[in-house]
Amino acid sequence: MAREHRTPDTHHLPPWLVPPLLPLSWLYGLGLKAYLLPYELGIRRRHRLSCRVVSVGNLTFGGTGKSPAVRAICEKLLERGLRPAVLSRGHGGRLCKVGAIVSDGAKRKLEAADCGDEPAALADALPGTPVAIGKRRDRIGKVLVDRFRPDVVVLDDGMQYWQLHRDVEIVLVDARRPFGTGRLLPAGDLREPIRGVGRADAIVVTGMEDAGDWGPARRFPDIVARAPQAEVFLARRSPRAVVDLQTGERLPPAALARMPVVAVSGIANPASFEAMVAGLGAEIKEAVRFGDHCPYSKGQLDAVEEALRAAGAHAVVTTAKDAAKLHLAGKTYVLDVDLEIENIDRLVDIVVGI
């Protein structure tokens, strides 16, 4: 049984609500066009950092796997002996407006409440990689580059951050619904018109674990047609390990087999996470779902503890993104998930400019 604590989103708007919201979507589109016109005319210039900048982003709201993609790319850069750094907005973090260094590469220095859940999770997952946050990523990006001298700055969720120049644009799309609802906010879930995918240098099609067998990129002719210059890569999420949140012990994913658990998540696609937990053989007694980027109040934490007791489960299983905020008395396991990108070495060649 799934217990919902979620706010409505544009993925699941009732059909009757879409028509009255369409005029607002048209206004949103016109406003975006007016905002971008000075950039297109060269009146307003994008800031440049003194190193290579790579954006990982998407067209839609929702979980296409941007942060796992950033992690996968940074790990490959580290393997090549390069120095990456991560720059994020820090959604939901108290220090988002002023900007801050989340990690110097040796240790995370901020709590998730200060920097946001995704930057905190990336800082924990990427030893050796500095991570910074800030609404003004042009400003905090300069601080990041001046202090740590990275070879590459990777923008997490950077596609719609127009103020900063990037050398490479990587766009993530979901295999099942590459362009979401096809409608702009608020009647749909597009942050910008679909034609924006034409800016991509590389497109990563995520969610292949739910889309059947892996196949050639020609399975997505609409994507290829809209961005003919971009190389297309297929990707799927797969469990890397199960981490005991209290002790830090890393266990094989099979450790969840036959374990009675409560699945807890505050992400855009909880069903995918729950399916992965169940696929490892865990017995999900209850699934507790919160809204994306949920900050977890005391009442919500109490609700999770109560669900654990009432279900008679052995442990809570949660995501890395939620683990940075989910402080529970009971046993908690974190499912550490890889984003496996087919031919990732070629993608990293594009990142470094080969």
Secondary structure, DSSP 8 states (H G I E B T S, - for coil): -EEEE----GGG--GGGHHHHHHHHHHHHHHHHHHHHHHHTTSS--B--SSEEEEEEESBSS-S-HHHHHHHHHHHHHHTT--EEEEE--TT-TTTTT-EEEE-SS-B-S-HHHH-HHHHHHHHH-TT--EEE-SSHHHHHHHHHHHH--SEEEEET-TT-TTB--SEEEEEEESS-TTTTSSBTTTSSBSS-GGGGGG-SEEEEE-GGGSSS---GGG-HHHHHH-TTSEEEEEEEEEEEEEETTT--EE-GGGGTT-EEEEEE-SS-HHHHHHHHHHTT-EEEEEEEE-TT----HHHHHHHHHHHHHHT-SEEEEEHHHHTT---SS-EEEEEEEEEETTHHHHHHHHHT-
